[in-house]
């Protein structure tokens, strides 16, 4: 199998050809949007048009987009909005992306009270637990829409409604990185206050993301300087990234229904091949077809990842941002054993790549069987 089969799209995606063209064109039209002459003013107008359009695509006309260097910065910015004081708390789920989870841990070390929402066995936020966690003292709740580890989809509208019933003044932040372009997003309907998005997860460029902020919510500036991004994040704008981001988001939103069908088919064909070859596995979530997380007994996920490299098949064991860590708190939270965690792989699909998924599934299945046999032999020695 000579062609590269890239199945780690939850980590990053291949940029659209037009995204690369836009990015290159902006290196020629290089003008600083803060300058006063006509070509610079024209560049500024393009940025503002993209800003408005991105908010519209997300159903967020009642808010504004603040461009950042990526989702990690946007997530950190969201948690920095609230000035926590004694007796007030922050609530996050235990399954959050490290950009939220590690930031919450850092805040905890500075004296902020942080409460953690457990996950149910399906990997979703346990909504029933919110009644015992969120109180009148909770200032902000942060919950991801789609798990980057398992593909579990949280009911954000219900979570937001329940949180605001307990405390009408509470702010709700959502990391929507793995949801945008795959699920229809209507921010006004969801009722959230802050929403994080990223370009490189939807075939846009790396180095550009955004935080959507509901009207009348004040943001604490994170970078001081020339006053760009309405003073919230100073620094010369990433014009190329912004315009390419707008293009990528426009395309994936337009193709959303068609893409869902393609990805569902990819996933079903691959799972069918695993089943035909007698592969035993535990499905860690069945929510999003874009992310397939499997715990396979008698296997080491990391070994399989490297073993498949010779076929130019690329998948992962989980979040790329957590790959250096020995455990997986999301898998622990949904009740997976240490052995199941070691045997976990994550396959994440893209509708814009077409592979012979039957052949790919057969190759993966045979390699799993071979590795299980080797590992069993080593244990018996």
C-alpha positions in Angstrom: 0.0 0.0 0.0 2.0 2.9 -1.3 -0.5 5.7 -0.9 -0.5 7.5 2.5 -3.6 6.7 4.4 -4.0 9.5 7.0 -6.5 8.6 9.8 -5.5 11.1 12.4 -7.7 14.0 11.4 -8.6 14.8 15.0 -5.0 15.8 15.5 -4.8 18.0 12.3 -6.1 17.9 8.8 -4.6 18.4 5.3 -5.2 22.0 4.2 -7.4 22.5 1.2 -5.6 23.5 -2.0 -7.4 26.8 -2.0 -6.3 27.4 1.6 -2.7 27.1 0.5 -3.3 29.4 -2.4 -4.9 32.1 -0.2 -2.1 31.7 2.2 0.5 32.2 -0.5 -1.3 35.1 -2.1 -1.3 37.0 1.2 2.4 36.8 1.3 2.4 38.9 -1.9 -0.3 41.2 -0.7 1.6 41.7 2.5 0.3 45.0 3.8 -0.1 45.7 7.4 -3.9 46.1 8.1 -3.2 48.8 10.7 -1.5 51.1 8.1 -3.5 54.1 6.7 -2.9 53.8 2.9 -5.5 52.3 0.6 -4.1 48.8 0.1 -3.7 48.4 3.9 -7.2 49.6 4.5 -8.5 47.1 1.9 -6.7 44.3 3.8 -8.3 45.5 7.0 -11.7 45.3 5.4 -11.1 41.7 4.3 -10.3 40.8 7.9 -13.4 42.4 9.2 -15.5 40.7 6.5 -14.0 37.4 7.5 -14.7 38.1 11.2 -18.4 38.8 10.5 -18.8 35.9 8.1 -17.3 33.4 10.6 -19.7 34.5 13.3 -22.6 34.2 10.9 -21.5 30.7 9.9 -21.7 29.7 13.5 -25.0 31.3 14.2 -23.3 33.8 16.4 -24.5 37.2 15.2 -25.1 38.1 18.8 -21.4 38.1 19.5 -17.9 38.8 18.1 -14.9 36.9 16.9 -11.5 37.5 18.5 -8.8 35.9 16.4 -6.0 34.1 18.2 -3.0 31.9 17.4 -5.1 28.8 17.8 -7.5 27.0 20.0 -5.1 26.7 23.0 -4.8 30.4 23.3 -8.6 30.9 22.8 -9.3 28.4 25.6 -6.9 30.1 27.9 -8.4 33.5 27.0 -11.9 32.2 27.9 -10.8 31.0 31.4 -9.0 34.3 32.0 -12.1 36.4 31.3 -13.5 35.9 34.8 -11.7 37.4 37.8 -12.1 34.7 40.4 -12.1 35.7 44.0 -12.4 33.9 47.3 -15.5 31.8 47.6 -16.1 31.7 43.8 -15.4 28.7 41.6 -14.6 27.4 38.2 -16.2 24.2 36.9 -14.7 22.0 34.1 -15.2 18.4 33.0 -12.5 15.9 33.7 -12.4 15.0 30.0 -11.4 18.5 28.7 -8.6 19.1 26.2 -5.3 19.9 27.9 -5.7 23.6 26.9 -8.6 23.8 29.4 -7.7 21.1 31.9 -4.0 22.2 32.4 -5.1 25.8 32.6 -7.6 24.9 35.3 -4.9 23.0 37.2 -2.7 26.1 37.0 -5.5 28.3 38.3 -6.1 25.8 41.1 -2.5 26.2 42.2 -3.0 30.0 42.4 -5.9 29.5 44.8 -8.9 29.3 42.5 -11.5 26.7 43.6 -11.9 24.3 40.6 -14.6 21.6 40.6 -14.6 18.8 38.1 -17.6 17.2 36.4 -17.4 13.4 35.9 -18.1 11.6 32.7 -20.6 8.8 32.2 -19.7 5.4 30.7 -20.3 6.8 27.2 -17.7 9.5 27.7 -20.3 12.3 28.0 -20.5 14.9 30.7 -22.7 13.6 33.5 -25.5 16.2 33.4 -27.1 14.7 36.5 -23.9 15.6 38.5 -24.3 19.3 37.6 -26.9 19.8 40.4 -24.3 18.9 43.0 -21.4 20.8 41.4 -22.7 24.1 40.0 -23.8 26.6 42.7 -24.5 30.3 43.1 -20.8 30.7 43.6 -19.9 29.2 40.2 -18.7 31.9 37.8 -17.7 29.9 34.8 -18.4 26.4 33.4 -16.2 25.0 30.5 -17.3 21.9 28.7 -16.2 20.6 25.3 -18.8 19.9 22.6 -17.1 16.8 21.1 -14.4 14.8 22.9 -11.1 14.8 21.0 -10.4 11.5 22.6 -13.5 9.4 22.1 -15.8 11.5 19.9 -18.5 11.6 22.6 -20.9 14.5 22.0 -22.1 16.6 24.9 -25.6 18.1 25.0 -24.4 21.6 25.2 -27.9 23.2 25.1 -29.1 21.2 28.1 -25.9 21.8 30.0 -26.1 25.5 29.4 -29.8 25.6 30.3 -29.2 23.7 33.6 -26.2 25.8 34.5 -28.1 29.1 34.0 -31.1 27.8 35.9 -28.8 27.3 38.9 -27.0 30.6 38.4 -28.4 33.0 35.7 -25.1 35.0 35.8 -22.9 32.1 35.1 -20.7 32.1 31.9 -20.6 29.0 29.8 -17.6 28.3 27.6 -17.5 25.5 25.0 -14.4 24.1 23.2 -16.0 23.5 19.9 -12.9 22.5 18.0 -13.9 18.9 17.2 -17.6 19.9 16.5 -17.2 22.8 14.0 -17.7 21.6 10.4 -19.0 18.2 11.6 -22.1 19.2 13.6 -24.5 22.1 12.8 -23.6 24.9 15.2 -26.1 27.6 16.2 -24.5 29.6 19.0 -27.6 31.7 19.6 -29.7 28.5 20.0 -27.1 26.8 22.3 -27.2 29.8 24.6 -23.4 29.7 25.3 -21.3 32.8 26.1 -17.9 31.7 24.8 -17.0 29.3 22.0 -13.5 28.2 20.8 -12.8 27.2 17.2 -9.6 26.2 15.3 -8.7 26.3 11.6 -6.3 23.4 11.3 -8.9 20.9 12.4 -11.1 21.8 9.4 -8.5 21.8 6.6 -7.4 25.3 7.3 -3.9 26.5 8.2 -2.2 26.0 11.5 -1.5 29.0 13.7 -5.0 30.6 13.6 -8.0 30.1 15.8 -10.7 32.2 17.4 -12.8 32.8 20.5 -16.4 33.8 19.9 -17.6 36.1 22.6 -21.3 36.9 23.3 -22.1 40.6 23.2 -21.7 42.6 26.5 -19.1 40.2 27.8 -15.9 42.0 28.6 -12.6 40.2 27.7 -9.5 40.7 29.7 -6.7 41.5 27.2 -4.1 38.8 27.0 -1.5 40.6 24.9 -0.9 44.3 25.2 0.5 46.5 22.4 -1.0 48.2 19.4 -4.6 47.5 20.2 -5.4 45.0 17.5 -8.5 42.8 17.9 -10.3 45.7 19.5 -7.6 45.8 22.2 -8.2 42.2 23.3 -5.1 40.7 21.6 -2.5 43.1 20.3 -0.1 42.2 17.5 -0.2 42.4 13.7 -3.0 40.2 12.5 -2.4 36.9 10.8 -4.1 38.0 7.6 -3.3 34.9 5.6 -4.5 32.7 8.4 -7.7 34.6 8.9 -8.7 34.7 5.2 -7.8 31.0 4.8 -9.7 30.1 7.9 -12.8 31.8 6.5 -12.6 29.8 3.3 -12.1 26.5 5.1 -15.0 27.1 7.5 -17.3 28.2 4.6 -16.5 25.0 2.7 -16.9 22.5 5.6 -20.2 24.1 6.7 -21.5 23.9 3.1 -20.5 20.3 2.8 -21.6 19.2 6.2 -24.5 16.9 5.4 -22.6 15.2 2.5 -19.5 14.8 4.5 -21.3 13.2 7.4 -22.6 10.4 5.0 -19.1 9.8 3.6 -17.5 9.6 7.0 -20.2 7.3 8.4 -19.6 5.0 5.4 -15.8 5.0 6.0 -16.3 4.2 9.7 -18.8 1.4 9.0 -16.7 -0.3 6.4 -13.6 -0.2 8.6 -15.5 -1.6 11.6 -17.0 -4.3 9.4 -13.5 -5.5 8.4 -12.4 -5.6 12.0 -15.5 -7.7 12.8 -15.0 -10.0 9.9 -11.5 -10.7 11.1 -12.7 -11.5 14.6 -11.1 -8.5 16.3 -12.5 -8.1 19.8 -12.7 -4.5 20.9 -14.5 -2.1 23.3 -16.1 0.9 21.6 -15.3 4.0 23.7 -18.1 6.1 22.2 -20.6 5.8 19.3 -21.5 9.5 19.0 -19.4 11.2 16.4 -18.5 9.1 13.3 -15.5 11.3 12.8 -13.7 9.8 15.8 -13.5 6.1 16.4 -11.9 5.1 19.7 -11.4 1.4 20.3 -9.9 -0.4 23.3 -8.5 -3.7 22.0 -7.5 -6.5 24.5 -4.0 -8.0 24.2 -2.7 -5.1 22.2 -0.4 -2.1 22.8 -1.9 0.9 20.9 1.5 2.6 20.5 3.0 -0.6 19.0 0.2 -0.8 16.5 0.7 2.9 15.5 4.4 2.3 14.7 3.7 -1.1 13.1 1.3 0.4 10.6 3.8 3.0 9.5 5.3 0.4 7.1 2.0 0.5 5.2 1.9 4.3 5.4 -1.3 4.1 7.5 -1.3 6.7 10.2 -3.5 6.7 13.2 -3.0 7.5 16.9 -3.6 6.3 20.4 -5.4 9.4 21.4 -5.0 13.2 21.7 -1.7 14.4 20.1 -1.6 17.0 22.9 -1.4 14.3 25.5 0.7 11.7 23.7 3.7 12.1 26.0 1.7 11.4 29.1 1.6 7.9 30.6 -2.0 7.8 31.4 -5.3 9.0 29.9 -7.6 10.7 32.3 -10.6 10.6 29.8 -10.3 6.8 29.6 -9.9 6.5 33.3 -13.0 8.7 33.8 -15.2 6.4 31.6 -14.0 3.3 33.5 -11.3 1.8 31.3 -8.8 -0.4 33.0 -5.0 0.2 32.6 -4.8 -2.7 30.2 -7.7 -1.3 28.1 -6.1 2.1 28.0 -2.8 0.6 26.8 -4.7 -1.1 24.0 -6.6 2.0 22.9 -6.3 3.4 19.4 -8.0 6.4 17.8 -9.0 6.5 14.2 -10.2 9.9 12.9 -11.7 10.4 9.5 -12.0 13.1 6.8 -14.6 13.2 4.1 -12.1 14.9 1.8 -9.8 11.8 1.5 -11.0 8.7 -0.3 -9.4 5.4 0.5 -10.2 1.8 -0.1 -11.4 1.4 3.5 -12.1 -2.3 3.0 -8.4 -2.8 2.2 -7.3 -0.5 5.0 -9.5 -2.2 7.5 -8.2 -5.6 6.4 -4.6 -4.4 6.8 -5.2 -3.0 10.3 -7.1 -6.1 11.4 -4.3 -8.5 10.2 -1.7 -6.3 11.9 -3.7 -6.4 15.2 -3.9 -10.2 15.1 -0.2 -10.5 14.4 0.7 -8.2 17.3 -1.7 -9.9 19.7 -0.1 -13.2 18.8 3.4 -11.8 19.4 2.5 -10.1 22.7 0.7 -13.3 23.9 3.9 -15.3 23.0 6.1 -12.9 25.0 3.8 -13.2 28.0 4.0 -17.0 27.9 7.7 -17.1 27.8 
